[in-house]
Amino acid sequence: MKRILTTAALAAVLAAGGGWLLTPAGTGTTGAASAQEATVTEMALGAPDAPVEVIEYASFTCPHCAAFEDEVFPQIKENYIDTGKIRFVHREAYFNKFDMWASLMARCGGEMKYFGIIDMVYGTQSDWARKGSEAEVADAIRKIGRLAGIDKEALDVCMSDGAKLKALVEWYQGNVEKDGFNSTPSFVIDGELYSNMSYSKFAEILDERIDAAQ
């Protein structure tokens, strides 16, 4: 379980600006800001009118989040998302610039590719997140994007988008203040905050919520 960035750290991220971005050549100190104000798209699976909503807050560099993605999420998807019982929302949490780079890359693929990309991100986390240098991490994140079918030019734009990064960090900060989570993975199930848990515990809570909604 990993602790979230503090408000002061988030402020430092925003102040740092381009130092947290990637130029097309690799790790850079400046980034191109979008001409228009950036917006943040909610990434969700399942029926919009499902009786229960689950929001996951997760960091792409968090081993516990990767374990959840591998061991618990497939069962939740099969038994609750694909059957129309819940709407599942994935929201990124940021601990470092690697999380931010991975977030910019994953969102570059759009809503249709997002969940497939983050499955690749979590599935290869032990490799890319532990590279010896920032440049190697950046290259590995870019490689995931290319393998997911994002072309080089589009990826360069996404990975150097200062306006998008600022919007994402501010969105994340708002989520922390609204939902009160302080570690990852954390879950908000119909407005109630839960920490990481096994599939059996998750299913017990979901079943209770679904029964109450019927």
TORKEGU-678159 format. One line per 4 residues: their letters; for each residue x, y, z of N, C-alpha, C, O, CB. Coordinates in steps of 0.2 Angstrom, whole numbers. Glycine has a CB too. Example, Ala and Ser with C-alpha at 12.3 -4.5 7.8 and 13.67 -1.06 7.14 Angstrom:
// residues 2
AS) 66:-28:39:62:-22:39:66:-16:39:71:-17:42:57:-22:45; 64:-11:35:68:-5:36:64:0:39:67:6:40:70:-3:29
// end
This chain:
// residues 214
MKRI) 4:-6:0:0:0:0:4:6:0:9:7:4:-5:0:6; 3:11:-4:7:17:-5:3:23:-3:-3:24:-4:9:18:-12; 6:28:0:3:34:3:3:39:-3:8:40:-7:7:37:9; -2:43:-3:-3:48:-8:2:54:-7:5:55:-2:-10:50:-8
LTTA) 3:58:-12:6:64:-12:3:69:-8:-4:69:-8:8:67:-19; 6:73:-4:3:78:1:1:84:-4:3:85:-9:8:80:6; -3:88:-1:-5:94:-4:1:99:-6:1:101:-12:-10:99:0; 6:99:-2:12:103:-3:16:100:-9:18:103:-13:16:103:3
ALAA) 16:93:-9:20:90:-15:16:91:-21:19:92:-26:20:82:-13; 10:91:-21:6:92:-27:7:99:-30:8:101:-36:-2:91:-26; 7:104:-25:9:111:-27:15:112:-30:16:115:-35:8:116:-21; 20:108:-28:27:108:-30:27:105:-37:31:107:-42:32:104:-26
VLAA) 23:100:-39:22:97:-45:20:102:-50:23:103:-56:17:91:-45; 14:106:-48:12:111:-53:17:117:-54:17:119:-59:5:114:-50; 20:118:-49:25:124:-49:31:122:-54:34:126:-57:28:126:-42; 33:115:-53:38:113:-57:37:113:-65:41:113:-69:40:105:-55
GGGW) 30:112:-67:28:113:-74:32:108:-78:31:102:-77:30:120:-76; 35:110:-83:38:106:-88:43:101:-85:45:96:-89:42:110:-93; 46:102:-79:51:97:-77:48:90:-75:52:85:-75:54:100:-70; 41:90:-75:38:84:-74:35:81:-81:32:76:-81:32:84:-69
LLTP) 37:84:-86:35:82:-93:40:78:-97:46:79:-95:32:88:-97; 38:76:-103:43:73:-107:43:77:-114:38:78:-117:42:65:-108; 49:78:-116:49:81:-123:49:75:-128:51:69:-126:55:86:-124; 48:76:-134:48:71:-139:55:67:-139:55:61:-141:47:73:-146
AGTG) 60:70:-137:67:67:-137:68:63:-131:73:59:-131:72:72:-137; 64:63:-126:65:59:-120:63:63:-114:58:67:-114:72:57:-119; 67:63:-108:65:66:-102:67:74:-103:73:75:-105:69:63:-96; 63:78:-102:64:85:-104:62:90:-98:60:88:-93:60:87:-110
TTGA) 64:96:-99:62:101:-94:57:106:-96:55:110:-92:69:105:-93; 55:105:-102:49:109:-105:44:105:-108:46:100:-111:51:115:-109; 38:107:-108:33:103:-112:28:108:-115:27:114:-113:29:99:-107; 25:106:-121:20:110:-125:14:110:-121:11:105:-120:20:108:-132
ASAQ) 11:116:-120:4:116:-117:-1:116:-122:0:119:-128:4:123:-112; -7:113:-121:-12:113:-126:-14:120:-127:-15:124:-122:-18:109:-124; -16:122:-133:-19:128:-135:-26:129:-131:-27:135:-129:-20:129:-142; -30:124:-131:-36:125:-127:-35:122:-120:-31:118:-119:-41:121:-131
EATV) -40:124:-116:-40:122:-109:-41:114:-109:-46:112:-112:-45:125:-105; -37:110:-105:-37:103:-105:-43:101:-101:-45:104:-96:-31:100:-103; -46:95:-102:-51:92:-98:-49:85:-97:-45:82:-100:-58:92:-102; -52:83:-91:-51:76:-89:-57:71:-90:-62:73:-88:-49:76:-82
TEMA) -56:66:-94:-61:61:-95:-62:56:-90:-56:53:-88:-60:58:-102; -68:55:-88:-69:49:-83:-68:42:-87:-72:41:-92:-75:50:-79; -64:38:-84:-63:31:-87:-67:26:-84:-65:25:-78:-55:30:-88; -72:23:-87:-76:19:-83:-78:13:-88:-78:13:-94:-83:23:-81
LGAP) -80:7:-85:-82:1:-88:-89:0:-85:-91:1:-79:-78:-5:-87; -94:-3:-89:-100:-5:-86:-106:-1:-88:-105:5:-90:-100:-6:-78; -112:-3:-86:-118:1:-88:-118:7:-84:-117:7:-78:-124:-3:-87; -119:13:-88:-120:19:-84:-125:20:-79:-125:23:-74:-121:25:-89
DAPV) -130:16:-80:-136:15:-75:-136:9:-71:-141:7:-68:-142:15:-79; -130:6:-70:-129:1:-65:-131:3:-58:-130:9:-56:-122:-2:-65; -134:-2:-54:-136:0:-47:-131:2:-42:-132:6:-38:-140:-5:-44; -125:0:-44:-119:2:-39:-113:5:-43:-112:2:-48:-117:-4:-35
EVIE) -110:10:-40:-104:13:-43:-98:11:-39:-98:13:-33:-105:20:-45; -93:9:-42:-86:8:-38:-81:12:-42:-80:12:-48:-84:0:-39; -77:16:-38:-72:20:-40:-66:18:-37:-65:17:-31:-73:28:-38; -61:16:-41:-54:14:-39:-49:20:-39:-49:23:-45:-52:8:-42
YASF) -46:21:-34:-40:26:-34:-34:22:-34:-32:18:-29:-40:31:-28; -29:22:-39:-24:18:-40:-18:21:-43:-19:26:-47:-25:12:-44; -12:19:-41:-6:22:-44:-2:17:-48:-2:11:-47:-1:24:-38; 0:19:-54:3:14:-59:10:11:-56:12:6:-59:4:18:-65
TCPH) 13:15:-51:19:12:-48:18:8:-42:23:6:-38:24:17:-47; 12:7:-40:10:4:-33:9:-4:-34:5:-6:-38:4:7:-30; 14:-8:-31:13:-15:-32:7:-18:-30:4:-23:-33:19:-18:-28; 4:-15:-25:-3:-18:-22:-8:-16:-27:-13:-20:-28:-5:-14:-16
CAAF) -8:-11:-31:-12:-9:-36:-12:-14:-42:-17:-17:-45:-12:-2:-39; -5:-16:-44:-4:-21:-49:-7:-28:-47:-10:-31:-51:3:-22:-50; -6:-30:-41:-9:-36:-38:-16:-36:-38:-19:-41:-40:-6:-37:-31; -20:-31:-37:-27:-30:-37:-29:-31:-45:-34:-35:-46:-29:-23:-35
EDEV) -26:-28:-49:-27:-28:-56:-27:-36:-59:-30:-38:-63:-23:-24:-60; -22:-39:-56:-20:-46:-58:-25:-51:-55:-27:-56:-58:-13:-48:-57; -26:-50:-49:-29:-56:-45:-37:-54:-43:-40:-59:-43:-26:-56:-38; -39:-48:-42:-45:-47:-40:-50:-44:-46:-55:-46:-47:-45:-42:-34
FPQI) -47:-39:-49:-51:-36:-55:-54:-40:-60:-60:-39:-61:-47:-31:-58; -51:-45:-62:-54:-50:-67:-60:-53:-65:-65:-54:-69:-49:-55:-70; -60:-55:-58:-66:-58:-56:-72:-53:-55:-78:-54:-56:-65:-61:-49; -70:-47:-53:-75:-41:-52:-78:-40:-59:-84:-39:-60:-72:-35:-49
KENY) -74:-40:-64:-76:-38:-71:-81:-44:-73:-86:-42:-76:-70:-38:-76; -79:-50:-73:-83:-55:-75:-90:-56:-71:-95:-57:-75:-79:-62:-74; -90:-55:-65:-96:-56:-61:-100:-50:-59:-106:-51:-58:-94:-59:-54; -97:-44:-60:-101:-38:-58:-101:-33:-64:-107:-30:-65:-98:-35:-52
IDTG) -96:-32:-67:-96:-27:-73:-99:-29:-79:-104:-26:-82:-89:-24:-74; -97:-35:-81:-100:-38:-88:-107:-40:-87:-111:-40:-92:-96:-44:-90; -109:-41:-81:-116:-43:-80:-121:-37:-78:-127:-38:-77:-117:-48:-74; -118:-31:-79:-122:-25:-78:-124:-23:-71:-128:-19:-69:-128:-26:-81
KIRF) -120:-26:-66:-122:-25:-59:-119:-19:-56:-121:-15:-51:-120:-31:-55; -113:-17:-59:-109:-11:-56:-106:-7:-62:-105:-10:-67:-103:-13:-51; -105:-1:-61:-101:4:-65:-94:5:-61:-94:6:-56:-105:11:-66; -89:3:-65:-82:3:-62:-78:9:-65:-77:9:-71:-79:-3:-63
VHRE) -76:13:-61:-72:19:-63:-65:19:-60:-64:17:-54:-75:26:-60; -60:20:-65:-53:19:-63:-50:27:-63:-51:30:-68:-49:15:-68; -48:29:-57:-45:36:-57:-37:35:-54:-36:31:-50:-49:40:-52; -33:38:-58:-26:38:-56:-24:42:-50:-27:48:-49:-22:41:-62
AYFN) -19:40:-46:-16:43:-41:-9:44:-42:-6:40:-46:-17:39:-34; -6:50:-40:1:51:-42:5:52:-36:4:55:-31:1:58:-46; 11:48:-36:16:48:-31:23:51:-34:27:53:-30:18:41:-29; 23:51:-41:30:53:-44:28:54:-51:23:53:-54:35:47:-43
KFDM) 34:57:-54:33:58:-62:32:52:-66:29:53:-71:39:62:-64; 34:46:-64:33:40:-67:25:39:-68:23:37:-73:36:34:-64; 22:40:-62:14:39:-62:11:44:-67:6:42:-71:11:40:-55; 14:50:-67:11:55:-72:12:53:-79:8:54:-83:14:62:-70
WASL) 18:51:-81:20:49:-87:15:44:-90:13:44:-95:27:47:-88; 15:38:-85:10:33:-87:3:35:-88:0:32:-93:11:27:-82; 1:40:-84:-6:42:-85:-7:46:-91:-12:44:-95:-8:47:-79; -2:50:-93:-3:54:-100:-3:49:-105:-6:50:-110:3:59:-100
MARC) 1:44:-105:2:39:-110:-5:35:-111:-7:34:-116:8:34:-109; -7:32:-105:-13:28:-105:-19:32:-108:-23:29:-112:-15:26:-98; -20:38:-106:-25:42:-108:-25:45:-116:-30:47:-119:-26:48:-104; -19:44:-118:-18:46:-125:-21:41:-130:-23:43:-135:-10:46:-127
GGEM) -23:35:-128:-26:30:-132:-34:31:-132:-37:28:-136:-25:23:-129; -36:36:-128:-43:37:-128:-47:32:-124:-44:27:-121:-46:37:-135; -54:33:-123:-58:29:-119:-58:21:-121:-58:17:-117:-65:31:-118; -58:20:-128:-58:14:-130:-52:9:-129:-53:3:-128:-59:14:-138
KYFG) -46:12:-128:-40:9:-127:-38:9:-120:-33:5:-118:-35:11:-131; -41:13:-116:-38:15:-109:-37:9:-105:-32:7:-102:-42:20:-106; -42:5:-104:-42:-1:-99:-37:-6:-102:-34:-10:-98:-49:-4:-98; -37:-7:-108:-32:-12:-111:-25:-10:-110:-20:-14:-108:-33:-13:-118
IIDM) -24:-3:-110:-17:0:-109:-15:-1:-102:-9:-3:-100:-17:7:-111; -20:1:-97:-18:0:-90:-17:-7:-88:-13:-8:-83:-23:4:-86; -20:-12:-91:-18:-19:-90:-11:-20:-92:-8:-24:-88:-23:-23:-94; -9:-17:-97:-2:-18:-99:3:-15:-94:8:-17:-93:-1:-16:-106
VYGT) 1:-9:-92:5:-5:-88:6:-9:-81:12:-9:-79:2:2:-86; 0:-11:-78:1:-15:-72:4:-21:-73:8:-24:-69:-6:-16:-69; 3:-25:-79:6:-31:-80:13:-31:-81:17:-36:-79:3:-34:-86; 16:-26:-83:23:-25:-84:27:-20:-79:32:-18:-80:25:-23:-91
QSDW) 23:-19:-74:26:-14:-69:32:-16:-66:37:-11:-65:21:-13:-63; 33:-22:-64:40:-24:-61:46:-23:-66:51:-23:-64:39:-31:-59; 44:-22:-72:50:-21:-77:51:-13:-78:56:-11:-76:48:-24:-84; 46:-10:-81:47:-3:-83:48:2:-77:52:7:-77:41:0:-87
ARKG) 44:1:-71:45:5:-65:51:5:-61:53:9:-57:39:4:-61; 55:0:-63:61:-1:-59:68:-1:-64:73:-3:-62:61:-8:-56; 67:3:-69:73:4:-74:78:8:-70:76:12:-65:70:8:-80; 84:8:-73:89:12:-69:89:19:-70:93:22:-66:96:9:-72
SEAE) 86:22:-74:86:29:-75:79:32:-78:75:28:-80:92:31:-80; 78:38:-77:72:41:-79:71:40:-87:66:39:-89:72:49:-77; 76:41:-90:76:40:-98:74:33:-100:70:32:-104:83:42:-101; 76:28:-96:74:21:-97:67:20:-96:63:17:-99:79:16:-93
VADA) 65:23:-90:58:23:-88:53:26:-94:48:23:-96:56:26:-81; 55:32:-96:52:35:-101:51:31:-107:46:31:-111:55:42:-103; 57:28:-109:57:24:-115:52:18:-115:49:16:-119:64:22:-117; 52:15:-109:48:9:-108:41:11:-108:36:7:-110:50:6:-101
IRKI) 39:17:-105:32:19:-105:30:20:-112:24:19:-114:31:25:-101; 34:24:-116:33:25:-123:32:18:-127:27:18:-131:38:29:-126; 36:13:-125:35:7:-129:28:4:-128:25:1:-132:41:2:-126; 26:4:-121:19:2:-120:14:5:-124:9:2:-127:17:3:-112
GRLA) 14:12:-125:10:16:-129:10:13:-136:5:13:-140:11:23:-129; 16:12:-139:17:10:-146:14:3:-147:11:2:-152:24:10:-148; 15:-1:-142:12:-8:-143:5:-8:-142:2:-12:-145:15:-12:-137; 2:-3:-139:-5:-2:-139:-8:1:-145:-14:2:-146:-7:2:-133
GIDK) -4:3:-150:-6:6:-156:-6:13:-157:-9:16:-161:-13:3:-157; -3:17:-152:-3:24:-152:3:26:-157:9:24:-155:-3:27:-145; 2:30:-162:8:32:-166:12:37:-163:10:40:-158:5:35:-173; 18:37:-165:24:41:-162:22:48:-161:23:51:-156:30:40:-166
EALD) 19:51:-166:18:58:-166:13:60:-161:13:65:-157:15:61:-173; 7:56:-161:2:57:-156:5:56:-149:3:60:-144:-4:52:-157; 9:51:-148:12:50:-141:16:55:-139:16:57:-133:16:43:-141; 20:58:-144:24:64:-142:20:70:-139:22:73:-135:29:66:-148
VCMS) 15:71:-143:10:77:-141:7:75:-134:8:80:-130:5:78:-146; 5:69:-133:2:68:-126:7:68:-120:5:71:-115:-1:61:-126; 13:66:-122:18:65:-116:21:72:-115:25:73:-110:23:60:-118; 20:77:-119:23:84:-117:17:89:-116:19:95:-117:27:86:-123
DGAK) 11:87:-115:6:91:-114:5:94:-107:2:91:-102:-1:87:-116; 8:100:-106:8:103:-100:1:105:-97:0:104:-91:12:109:-100; -3:107:-101:-10:109:-99:-14:102:-97:-17:103:-92:-14:112:-105; -13:97:-100:-16:91:-98:-13:88:-91:-17:86:-87:-15:85:-103
LKAL) -7:89:-90:-4:87:-84:-7:91:-78:-8:88:-73:4:87:-84; -7:98:-79:-9:102:-74:-17:100:-72:-19:100:-67:-9:109:-76; -21:99:-78:-28:97:-76:-28:91:-73:-33:90:-68:-32:97:-83; -24:86:-74:-24:79:-71:-22:80:-63:-26:77:-59:-20:74:-74
VEWY) -17:84:-62:-15:84:-55:-20:88:-51:-21:86:-45:-8:88:-55; -23:93:-54:-28:97:-50:-34:93:-49:-38:93:-44:-30:103:-54; -36:89:-54:-42:84:-54:-40:79:-48:-45:77:-44:-43:80:-60; -34:76:-48:-32:71:-43:-33:75:-36:-35:71:-31:-25:69:-44
QGNV) -30:81:-35:-30:84:-29:-38:85:-26:-39:84:-21:-27:91:-29; -42:87:-31:-49:87:-29:-52:81:-27:-56:81:-23:-53:90:-35; -50:75:-30:-52:69:-28:-50:67:-21:-54:64:-17:-50:63:-33; -44:69:-20:-41:67:-13:-45:71:-8:-48:68:-3:-34:69:-12
EKDG) -47:77:-9:-50:82:-4:-58:79:-4:-61:80:2:-50:89:-6; -61:77:-9:-68:75:-9:-69:68:-6:-73:68:-2:-70:75:-16; -65:63:-8:-66:57:-5:-61:55:1:-63:49:4:-65:52:-11; -56:58:2:-53:57:8:-48:51:9:-46:49:14:-57:57:14
FNST) -46:48:3:-42:42:3:-35:45:4:-33:50:2:-42:38:-4; -31:40:7:-24:42:9:-19:37:7:-13:37:9:-23:44:16; -21:32:3:-17:26:1:-20:23:-5:-26:24:-7:-15:21:7; -16:19:-8:-18:15:-14:-17:8:-14:-12:6:-11:-16:18:-21
PSFV) -21:4:-17:-28:5:-20:-33:7:-14:-33:4:-9:-30:0:-24; -37:12:-16:-43:13:-12:-49:13:-16:-49:14:-22:-42:20:-8; -55:12:-13:-61:11:-17:-67:15:-13:-67:15:-7:-63:4:-17; -70:18:-18:-76:22:-15:-82:18:-18:-83:18:-24:-76:30:-17
IDGE) -86:15:-14:-92:11:-16:-98:14:-14:-100:15:-8:-92:4:-14; -102:17:-19:-108:21:-18:-107:26:-12:-111:27:-8:-114:16:-16; -101:30:-13:-99:35:-8:-96:33:-2:-94:38:2:-106:38:-7; -95:27:-1:-91:25:6:-84:23:4:-83:19:-1:-95:19:9
LYSN) -79:25:8:-72:23:6:-70:17:10:-72:15:15:-68:29:9; -67:13:6:-64:6:8:-56:6:6:-54:9:1:-68:0:5; -53:2:10:-46:1:8:-45:-5:4:-50:-8:3:-41:1:15; -39:-7:2:-38:-13:-2:-41:-19:2:-41:-20:8:-31:-14:-3
MSYS) -44:-24:-2:-47:-30:1:-47:-36:-4:-45:-35:-10:-54:-28:3; -48:-42:-2:-48:-48:-6:-55:-48:-10:-59:-44:-9:-48:-54:-1; -55:-52:-15:-61:-53:-19:-67:-55:-15:-72:-52:-16:-60:-58:-25; -66:-59:-10:-72:-62:-6:-75:-56:-2:-81:-56:-2:-70:-67:-2
KFAE) -71:-52:0:-73:-46:4:-77:-41:0:-82:-38:1:-68:-43:8; -74:-40:-6:-76:-36:-11:-83:-38:-13:-88:-34:-14:-72:-35:-17; -84:-44:-15:-90:-47:-17:-95:-47:-12:-101:-45:-13:-89:-55:-19; -93:-48:-6:-98:-47:0:-101:-40:0:-107:-39:1:-95:-49:7
ILDE) -97:-35:0:-99:-28:0:-104:-26:-6:-109:-23:-5:-93:-23:0; -101:-29:-12:-105:-27:-18:-112:-30:-18:-117:-27:-20:-101:-30:-24; -112:-37:-16:-119:-40:-15:-124:-37:-11:-129:-36:-12:-118:-47:-13; -121:-34:-5:-125:-31:0:-128:-24:-3:-134:-22:-3:-121:-29:6
RIDA) -123:-21:-7:-125:-14:-10:-130:-16:-16:-135:-12:-16:-119:-11:-13; -129:-21:-20:-134:-22:-25:-141:-24:-23:-146:-22:-25:-131:-28:-30; -141:-28:-17:-147:-30:-15:-151:-24:-12:-157:-24:-13:-146:-36:-9; -147:-20:-9:-151:-14:-6:-153:-9:-11:-158:-6:-10:-146:-10:-1
AQ) -150:-9:-17:-152:-5:-23:-158:-8:-26:-162:-4:-30:-147:-4:-27; -160:-14:-25:-165:-17:-29:-172:-16:-26:-177:-18:-28:-164:-25:-30
// end
